Amino acid sequence: MFPLKESGILNQIARHLGVSRNTVYKYLSMTPDEFKIFMEVMETRKKKLDPYEQAIIQRASGTVMVYHFVLSHSRYKFVLWQDRPFTTRDVIEAHEQAFAYFGGMPKEIVYDQDHLLLISENHGDLILTHEFAKYVEQRQLRIYMCRKSDPESKGRVENVVKYVKRNFAKHRIFVNVDKLNEESLAWLERTGNASVHHTTKKIPAEVFAIEKQHLRPVHQKIQTQFSFSITRTVRKELFAMYLICDRWLRIE
């Protein structure tokens, strides 16, 4: 056990892990039983998701948008590109494609408070958009919406955003969105999920081979053409606001 009162040690640990000093203190202050419960809860948290829209690739008529998915344990990634702003229906379709790519669904998904998915939060109760609420019920998803301001919950997915932008999107010639998604999948296979992760020091694809066994099976693709539609464009300030938060239908 570390001497928690010695701020120098806490600072060293925080710098080494890239987290805040308060975060280090919180976890070092846990009793063995509390830490055991914490780890059991974390085992159910297999996936983070981040909606991120930016002028990553310029084209003649505008910009290309991208939605990122990353599995928490393996850091195995999936990205989907689109040549128009995402709507709620587009986000649901992105989920379906991600689940098909992963070969299963995680037990829980972490989201930012994205207006495509969440209308409002009232004293801890989440009011989801109609389409997304229906999808969550159909897929029996457990979700967690991160707080609006939580720097500790941003790093993991923001790192994915930077990685994709710098290693795949930068200087890429845009032909059309179908070609871009084809190239993106090929890049994930040979590089994005096949290279040693700088934090875990492991290859995501190799770790995913084990993690995949804990995903829930996807028996059939859900129809995304709903009769009632709420479409909201993503606000710029909401992009890349994802991460290492706790999860589902609970906001403090």
C-alpha positions as CSV (number, residue, x, y, z in Angstrom):
1,M,0.0,0.0,0.0
2,F,1.3,3.4,-0.9
3,P,1.5,6.1,1.7
4,L,-1.4,8.2,0.4
5,K,-0.4,11.3,2.2
6,E,2.9,11.6,0.3
7,S,1.9,13.8,-2.6
8,G,5.2,13.2,-4.4
9,I,4.4,9.5,-4.9
10,L,0.8,10.3,-6.0
11,N,2.2,12.8,-8.5
12,Q,4.7,10.3,-9.9
13,I,2.0,7.6,-10.3
14,A,-0.4,10.1,-11.9
15,R,2.2,11.3,-14.4
16,H,3.2,7.7,-15.3
17,L,-0.5,6.7,-15.9
18,G,-1.5,9.9,-17.5
19,V,-4.4,10.5,-15.1
20,S,-5.2,13.1,-12.5
21,R,-3.8,13.0,-8.9
22,N,-7.3,12.7,-7.5
23,T,-8.0,9.6,-9.6
24,V,-4.9,7.9,-8.2
25,Y,-5.9,8.8,-4.7
26,K,-9.4,7.5,-5.3
27,Y,-8.3,4.0,-6.4
28,L,-5.5,3.7,-3.9
29,S,-7.9,4.6,-1.1
30,M,-10.2,1.6,-2.0
31,T,-10.3,-1.4,0.4
32,P,-9.6,-4.8,-1.1
33,D,-13.3,-5.6,-1.2
34,E,-14.2,-2.2,-2.9
35,F,-11.4,-2.8,-5.5
36,K,-12.7,-6.3,-6.1
37,I,-16.2,-5.0,-6.8
38,F,-14.8,-2.2,-9.0
39,M,-12.9,-4.8,-11.1
40,E,-16.0,-7.0,-11.4
41,V,-18.0,-4.0,-12.7
42,M,-15.2,-3.0,-15.1
43,E,-15.3,-6.5,-16.6
44,T,-18.7,-5.8,-17.9
45,R,-17.6,-2.6,-19.6
46,K,-16.3,-3.9,-22.9
47,K,-16.9,-1.0,-25.3
48,K,-16.5,2.7,-25.6
49,L,-18.0,4.7,-28.4
50,D,-17.3,8.2,-29.6
51,P,-19.2,10.2,-32.2
52,Y,-16.6,12.5,-33.8
53,E,-17.2,14.9,-36.7
54,Q,-14.5,17.0,-38.1
55,A,-13.0,18.2,-41.4
56,I,-10.7,15.2,-41.3
57,I,-10.8,14.7,-45.1
58,Q,-11.6,17.6,-47.3
59,R,-13.5,17.0,-50.5
60,A,-14.9,19.3,-53.2
61,S,-18.4,19.6,-51.8
62,G,-17.7,19.6,-48.0
63,T,-16.2,17.3,-45.4
64,V,-16.4,13.6,-44.5
65,M,-17.7,12.6,-41.1
66,V,-16.6,9.5,-39.1
67,Y,-18.0,7.5,-36.2
68,H,-15.6,5.6,-34.0
69,F,-16.0,2.4,-31.9
70,V,-13.3,1.0,-29.7
71,L,-13.5,-2.0,-27.4
72,S,-12.3,-1.1,-24.0
73,H,-10.1,-4.1,-23.2
74,S,-8.4,-5.0,-26.5
75,R,-8.6,-1.5,-28.1
76,Y,-9.9,-3.2,-31.2
77,K,-11.4,-0.5,-33.4
78,F,-14.1,0.1,-36.0
79,V,-14.8,3.3,-37.9
80,L,-17.5,4.2,-40.3
81,W,-17.3,7.2,-42.7
82,Q,-20.1,9.2,-44.2
83,D,-20.3,12.1,-46.6
84,R,-23.1,13.9,-44.7
85,P,-23.8,14.8,-41.1
86,F,-24.9,11.8,-39.0
87,T,-28.6,11.5,-37.9
88,T,-29.9,9.2,-35.2
89,R,-30.8,6.6,-37.8
90,D,-27.3,6.8,-39.2
91,V,-25.8,6.2,-35.7
92,I,-28.0,3.2,-35.2
93,E,-26.9,1.8,-38.6
94,A,-23.3,2.4,-37.5
95,H,-23.9,0.3,-34.4
96,E,-25.2,-2.5,-36.5
97,Q,-22.2,-2.4,-38.8
98,A,-19.9,-2.3,-35.8
99,F,-21.6,-5.3,-34.2
100,A,-21.2,-7.2,-37.4
101,Y,-17.6,-6.3,-37.6
102,F,-16.9,-7.3,-34.0
103,G,-19.0,-10.5,-34.4
104,G,-21.0,-9.6,-31.3
105,M,-22.3,-7.0,-29.0
106,P,-20.6,-5.7,-25.8
107,K,-22.5,-6.0,-22.5
108,E,-22.4,-2.2,-22.0
109,I,-21.7,0.9,-24.1
110,V,-20.4,4.2,-23.0
111,Y,-21.6,7.4,-24.7
112,D,-21.1,11.1,-24.5
113,Q,-24.2,13.2,-24.0
114,D,-24.8,13.4,-27.8
115,H,-28.0,15.1,-28.9
116,L,-28.5,12.4,-31.6
117,L,-29.1,9.9,-28.7
118,L,-30.1,11.9,-25.7
119,I,-32.7,14.6,-25.4
120,S,-32.1,15.6,-21.8
121,E,-31.0,14.4,-18.4
122,N,-33.4,15.0,-15.5
123,H,-32.1,14.3,-12.0
124,G,-30.3,11.2,-13.2
125,D,-33.0,10.0,-15.5
126,L,-32.1,9.9,-19.2
127,I,-34.6,10.9,-21.8
128,L,-33.4,9.3,-25.1
129,T,-34.4,10.3,-28.6
130,H,-37.3,8.2,-29.8
131,E,-35.4,6.1,-32.4
132,F,-32.4,5.5,-30.1
133,A,-34.7,4.5,-27.1
134,K,-36.4,2.0,-29.4
135,Y,-33.1,0.6,-30.6
136,V,-31.8,0.3,-27.1
137,E,-34.9,-1.7,-26.1
138,Q,-34.7,-3.9,-29.2
139,R,-31.0,-4.7,-28.7
140,Q,-31.3,-4.9,-24.9
141,L,-28.3,-2.6,-24.5
142,R,-26.9,-1.3,-21.3
143,I,-25.6,2.2,-21.8
144,Y,-24.0,4.9,-19.8
145,M,-23.9,8.5,-20.7
146,C,-20.8,10.3,-19.5
147,R,-21.0,13.6,-17.7
148,K,-20.7,16.7,-19.8
149,S,-17.4,17.7,-18.3
150,D,-15.2,14.7,-17.4
151,P,-11.6,14.8,-18.7
152,E,-10.9,11.4,-17.3
153,S,-13.5,9.9,-19.7
154,K,-12.1,11.4,-22.9
155,G,-8.6,10.1,-23.4
156,R,-9.1,6.6,-24.7
157,V,-11.4,7.5,-27.6
158,E,-9.8,10.8,-28.3
159,N,-6.6,8.8,-28.8
160,V,-8.4,6.7,-31.3
161,V,-9.6,9.8,-33.1
162,K,-6.0,11.2,-33.3
163,Y,-4.6,7.8,-34.3
164,V,-7.1,7.4,-37.2
165,K,-6.7,11.0,-38.3
166,R,-2.9,10.9,-38.4
167,N,-2.3,7.4,-39.6
168,F,-5.2,6.8,-42.0
169,A,-7.0,10.0,-43.0
170,K,-4.1,12.5,-43.3
171,H,-3.3,13.3,-46.9
172,R,-5.7,10.6,-48.2
173,I,-7.3,11.2,-51.6
174,F,-11.1,11.1,-51.4
175,V,-12.8,9.3,-54.2
176,N,-16.2,8.4,-52.7
177,V,-17.4,7.3,-49.3
178,D,-17.8,3.6,-50.3
179,K,-14.2,3.5,-51.4
180,L,-13.1,5.3,-48.2
181,N,-14.9,2.7,-46.0
182,E,-13.3,-0.1,-48.1
183,E,-9.8,1.4,-47.6
184,S,-10.5,2.0,-43.9
185,L,-11.4,-1.6,-43.3
186,A,-8.3,-2.7,-45.1
187,W,-6.2,-0.3,-43.0
188,L,-7.7,-1.5,-39.7
189,E,-6.8,-5.1,-40.7
190,R,-3.2,-4.5,-41.6
191,T,-2.4,-1.6,-39.3
192,G,-5.1,-0.1,-37.1
193,N,-5.8,-3.3,-35.2
194,A,-2.6,-5.2,-36.1
195,S,0.0,-2.8,-34.6
196,V,1.2,-2.8,-31.0
197,H,-0.9,-0.4,-29.0
198,H,1.3,2.3,-27.4
199,T,-0.4,2.0,-24.0
200,T,-1.2,-1.7,-23.6
201,K,1.9,-2.8,-25.5
202,K,-0.3,-5.5,-27.0
203,I,-1.7,-6.1,-30.5
204,P,-5.5,-5.3,-30.4
205,A,-6.3,-8.1,-32.9
206,E,-4.6,-10.7,-30.7
207,V,-6.3,-9.5,-27.5
208,F,-9.6,-9.2,-29.3
209,A,-9.5,-13.0,-30.1
210,I,-10.0,-13.5,-26.4
211,E,-12.3,-10.6,-25.7
212,K,-14.6,-11.6,-28.5
213,Q,-15.6,-14.7,-26.5
214,H,-17.3,-12.4,-24.0
215,L,-19.4,-10.5,-26.6
216,R,-23.1,-11.3,-26.9
217,P,-24.2,-12.9,-30.2
218,V,-26.0,-10.9,-32.8
219,H,-28.7,-13.1,-34.1
220,Q,-30.1,-10.8,-36.8
221,K,-29.6,-7.3,-38.1
222,I,-32.2,-4.8,-36.9
223,Q,-34.2,-2.8,-39.4
224,T,-33.2,0.8,-39.1
225,Q,-36.1,2.3,-41.1
226,F,-38.4,3.5,-38.4
227,S,-41.8,5.1,-39.0
228,F,-41.1,7.9,-36.6
229,S,-37.9,9.9,-36.9
230,I,-36.1,12.4,-34.9
231,T,-33.0,13.6,-36.7
232,R,-30.6,16.0,-35.1
233,T,-27.3,17.2,-36.5
234,V,-24.3,16.9,-34.2
235,R,-23.1,20.1,-32.6
236,K,-19.4,20.8,-33.1
237,E,-18.7,21.1,-29.3
238,L,-20.0,17.6,-28.7
239,F,-17.4,15.9,-30.8
240,A,-14.7,13.7,-29.3
241,M,-16.3,13.9,-25.9
242,Y,-16.0,10.2,-25.1
243,L,-14.4,7.8,-22.8
244,I,-13.4,6.0,-19.8
245,C,-16.5,6.7,-17.8
246,D,-18.7,4.4,-15.9
247,R,-21.9,3.5,-17.7
248,W,-25.6,2.9,-18.4
249,L,-28.7,4.9,-17.6
250,R,-27.0,6.6,-14.7
251,I,-25.7,10.2,-14.5
252,E,-24.5,11.9,-11.4
